[in-house]
Amino acid sequence: MTSLTRPVFLLMLCAFSAGCSTAEWVHPNRPKDQFTLDYNKCQADTMRDPKLQQGIQLLIIQATERCVQKQGWRLVEKE
């Protein structure tokens, strides 16, 4: 996978793994389109961790989501 398609693939994987849920990432002070940029930055930071460089996708996704949550993003159910 190219460096550009991998983040898109992982975002799609996250969305797919959520099933038919209607949850979305929201931030109190940032627009929705900022999420992708923040997610990609977190993912790049996560990939620098030697423990995660083995490529275990579930661990990478979990670490990336923890990073995004530390930035203030929350996964909430749509009403």
C-alpha positions in Angstrom: 0.0 0.0 0.0 1.2 3.5 -0.7 1.6 5.9 2.1 -1.5 7.8 1.1 -3.9 4.8 0.7 -3.0 3.2 4.0 -4.5 6.0 6.2 -7.6 6.0 4.1 -7.8 2.2 4.3 -7.5 2.3 8.1 -10.2 4.9 8.4 -12.5 2.7 6.3 -11.5 -0.3 8.4 -12.5 1.6 11.5 -15.8 2.6 10.0 -16.4 -0.9 8.8 -15.5 -2.4 12.2 -18.1 -0.2 13.8 -20.6 -2.1 11.9 -23.9 -0.4 11.3 -23.4 1.9 14.2 -24.1 5.6 13.7 -21.2 6.9 15.8 -19.0 9.7 14.7 -15.8 11.5 16.0 -16.6 14.9 17.3 -14.4 17.7 18.9 -15.8 20.6 20.9 -13.5 23.2 19.2 -12.5 21.7 15.8 -14.4 21.2 12.6 -15.2 17.6 11.4 -12.7 17.8 8.5 -9.9 18.4 11.0 -10.4 14.8 12.3 -8.7 13.2 9.3 -5.6 15.4 9.7 -5.4 14.7 13.4 -6.0 11.0 12.8 -3.2 10.8 10.2 -0.8 12.6 12.5 -1.6 10.3 15.4 -1.2 7.3 13.1 2.2 8.5 11.9 3.3 9.1 15.5 2.0 5.6 16.4 4.0 4.0 13.6 7.2 5.5 15.1 6.8 3.4 18.2 9.1 0.4 17.9 6.6 -1.8 19.7 4.0 -1.2 17.1 6.2 -1.4 14.0 5.4 -5.1 13.7 2.3 -4.1 11.9 -0.4 -5.6 14.1 -3.3 -3.5 12.8 -5.6 -3.8 15.8 -2.9 -2.4 18.1 -2.0 0.4 15.7 -5.7 1.4 15.4 -6.2 1.3 19.2 -3.0 3.4 19.8 -4.1 5.8 17.1 -7.5 6.2 18.6 -6.1 6.8 22.1 -3.9 9.5 20.6 -6.9 11.1 18.9 -8.9 11.0 22.1 -6.0 12.7 24.0 -6.5 15.6 21.5 -10.1 16.0 22.5 -11.9 13.9 19.9 -14.7 11.7 21.2 -16.6 8.9 19.5 -20.3 9.6 20.1 -23.5 8.0 18.9 -25.6 10.1 16.4 -29.1 10.8 17.5 
